């Protein structure tokens, strides 16, 4: 069986080659506002890890208040771990609509770092999307979720905020169109050899420059995943590539979307590929000064325009 794997991967990736998009500016997202949000989330007295609940609560409250301006309803999804309370922050836009689409990003960090790309960038994406979506009448309800406890030591455990949320949907028998995970969307690098891959030969198809955003999903992910991939590329705001492979490939499930797969929901991750590109990953050097706010804004814009096309 192993002898067939290279051929299988080749087939998967030939069907997911990148579009040759030229990056151009769309004026939806506000980089000044993005910078302010990043500063509020990253420049805290103590890092927002599971040990510093006061800091996590400060960030959760900031997200809550920003959602409150743009969402129909906002609430905390609280739960206990070892006698301590942690919380997801949930904002709903279009709550009168029956069909639901979930967009999520985690707001905690792994250790004693600011975590600008990982994953303040994803959370800021949620905040900016809440502002953009609030001015449009979509055909479906959008549920924005800022998760706690994505990082170690809770990763892949039932204590992940995304597992709490996905399980709550499943237990209530709520069908969703799909889930979009925002995981590290702010770091880009135009230099050659700035992009790594879980399998070396993928550079032949995706290149060696970390200058793109990626839609990541597992094989057999369904119609929703295909729609997101197609529309993200069609919007053509920033170089966009897609990566589709079996879930066993390292990196495919390295974020909150894995818990929606666990309950058979279709889910995709939008990412700059994390540690395969950004060597500040889980380091004290992961600061907002390393991010490309213009390209980050384009990622948010491209997703926003994609959401407008989803029926």
N, C-alpha and C positions, 0 to 999 in steps of 0.2 A: 504493500500500500504506500509506503513512504516514497517509493520511486515515482509515484504519480503526483505527489504534492506539488513539485515545481510546475508541472504542466497545468494543474488545476489553478494555482495562483496566477499563472500567466493568463489563463482564460478570464479569471475574475477581473484582472487589472486592465486587460485590453478593452473591456467593456466600460471601464471607468476612467479613461484617459482624461486629462484636464482640458478644459476649454482654454483657448489662447486669448484670454480677456486682457485688454489694456485697462489699467486702473484709471478711473476718472472720478471726479468728485460729484457727489449728490448731496444736496444741502438739507437733508432731513435732520440728521443728528448734530448736536451742538458740542463741539470739542471743549469749549469753555466749561460747560456743564459737566461733561465727562471728567474733566480734570478735577473739578471741585468734588465730585462724587468719589473719585479715587482717593483724593486727599482725606476726605472724611473717614473712609473705610480703612485706609492703610496707616495713617499717621496717628495711631493710638498710643497711649502710654505703655500698655502691655500688649503683646501679640494676641490675636483673637484665636487662640487654640483652646482645646477642651478644658485645660486647667484654669483658664482665666474666664470664668463664667460672667463676671462683671463686664469684661470687654465684649464678649459675645453678645450680651444683652444690650450693650450700648449700640453695637452695629445693627442688631436686630431692630432696635427701636428706630434707628435712622432709616432703615429700609421700610419699616412699617409706615413712618410718617411720609416718606416719599410716595409710597403706594397710595396712601390715603388721599393724596391730591388728585390722583388719576383713575383710581379703581372704583368700581361700584361697591365693593365690600372688601374689607381687609381683616385678617385675624391671625392669631398665633396658633400653631398646632404644637402643643406642649406635650412632652413626655419625659419620663424619669429614667436615669441611668445611674445605678449605684447610689440611689437616694438624692441625686442632684437633677434639677430641671433644666432641660434644653428645649429649644423651640425652632420650628420652621416658621417662616413668615409667608403668608399666602395673600395674594391680591387677585381679585376676579374682575374682569372687564366683560360686559355683555352677559351678566348673570341670568338674564331672561331667556337666553338661547339654550337649547337642549344639548347640542353637541359641544364637547369640551376638547380643547387642545391645551396641553401642559407644556410650559417652558420653565426650565429650572436651572439653578446654578448654586453651588455651595459657597458659603461665606466664611467658613472656618479655615485655619491654616494648620500646617503639619507641626511646626515647631516654633522657634523664636524669630520669625521673620515677618516682614510686612506683607508678603504674599500679594504683590501687585498684579502679576499675571495670573498667579495661582491662589485664589481665583477671584480677586477683586474685579478683574476685568470682566469676568462672566456676570457678576452681580451688577456691575454698572451697566452691562448690556441689558439686564432685566429692567433696571430703572429707566433707561432711555427708551426701551420698547414700551414700557407702561405709558410714557408721555406721548409717544407716536401713535400707539394703538388707541388711546383714549379719544382721539379726534376722528376715528373711523368706525363705521358700523359694519363689522365683519358678520359673516353668516354663521359664526360659531362663537362660543364662549372661550375666552383665553384665561387660563389659570396660571399665574406667575408664582413660582415657588422659590424662595431663598432657603436652601437647606443648611442645617447644621451637621456636624460630625461626619463629614465625608472622609476626612483624613485619618491616618493611623492614630491611635490603635483601633479605630472603629471601622476602617474600610473593609468591605465584604461581610460585615456583621449586620445583625438585625437592628442594631442601634443607629445605623446611618439614617440621617433625616430623610433621605430619598426613599429608603425602605419603608419607613413609617408612613410616608405619603402614598407610595405605590400600593402598599398593603391596604391602606384605608380605602382607596378607590376599588380595589379588588373585593374587599370585604363587603362593600356597599353595592357591589355588582354594577359599578359605573363604567360604561364603555367610553373610551376616548378616541379621538381621531388619531392621536399619536403624541409622543413626547419629544421635545427638543432640549438637549442638554448643552449649556454653554460652559465650556471648560477651557480656559486660557485662550483668549482671543486678542491679546494686545501686543504680542512680541513678534517681530519680523526681522529678517536678516537677509540682505541682498548679496552677501558674499558667497563665493563658491565654497563648497564643503561645509556650509553652515547647517545643512539638513541631514539628519540620520534617519534610519529606518529599521524596523524589527528584522527585516531580511535585506541583506546588502544589495541584491540585484534590483530592488525596487527603484534605486536611483536611475536606472535605465529608463524608467517610465515617468518618474516624478521629478527628476532633476536633483541637483545638489544644493540648491539655494532655498533658504527658508523664507520665501517671499510670497507665500500663498496661505489661504485658509482652506480647511478641509471639512467635508461632510463625511463622517465615519459611521458605518453601520455594518451589521452582520448580514451574511447571506440569508435569504428567506425572510427579510424584514418587512415585506409587504408593500402595498400601494403607497402608504404614507411616506415611507423612506424614499421611494422612487420619485414622488412628487417634490419633496424637499430638495433632493439632489438636482433634479431637472430645473426647478425654478431658481435655485441659488445660482446655477451656472448661467441661466438665461438672463438674469438681471444684469450680469456683466459689469458690476461696479469695481470688483477687485478680482485678482487672479484666484480662481476657485477650482479645487480638485476634489475628487471623491475617492473614497477608500472603502472597498467592500470586500470582506473576507470572512471566513469562519470565525466564530467567537473565540475559538481556542488560540488564535494568533495573538501574541503579546501586544498589549496596548489597545486592542479593540474595545475592551470593556472597562477601561481604567477610569471610570467616573460614575456619576449618579444614574446614567441611563441603564446601567446593568440591572438595577432593581426593577425597572419596568419590563425589561426582557424576562426577568424572573417570573413575572405575572402575565407573560404573553402579550404585553402591549408592544406595539411598534414604536421604536425609539431610535433617534440619531444623536450623534455628538458633533457639535460644531467646535473645531479646535485648531490651534496652530501646531498641533502634534505634541505639545508639552515638552517633556525632557528629550524627545528626539530632536528638538531644535533649541529650546531655551535652557541653557546650562545654568541658569539661575534657579532652576527648579529646586524647591525645598532648601534654598540657601538664603543667607541674609542679604545677598545681592539682588534678590527679587524685589526691586523698588520701582515705583511709578516712573522714575526718570528713564528707565530702560525701555519703556513702552512707546509704540508709535501710535499716537492718538488719532492721527488722520486715517490711518488704515483700520484702526479699531472702529472708528466711526463708520467707515465703509462697510465693514462686516455687519454692523448693526443695521445700517440702511438696507443692505442686501437681504438680510433676513426679514426685515419689516416689509419690503416689497414682495418678498416671497410669500409671506403670510397673507398678503392681500389677494394673492392668486389661488390660495388653497380653498377649495370648495367642499 
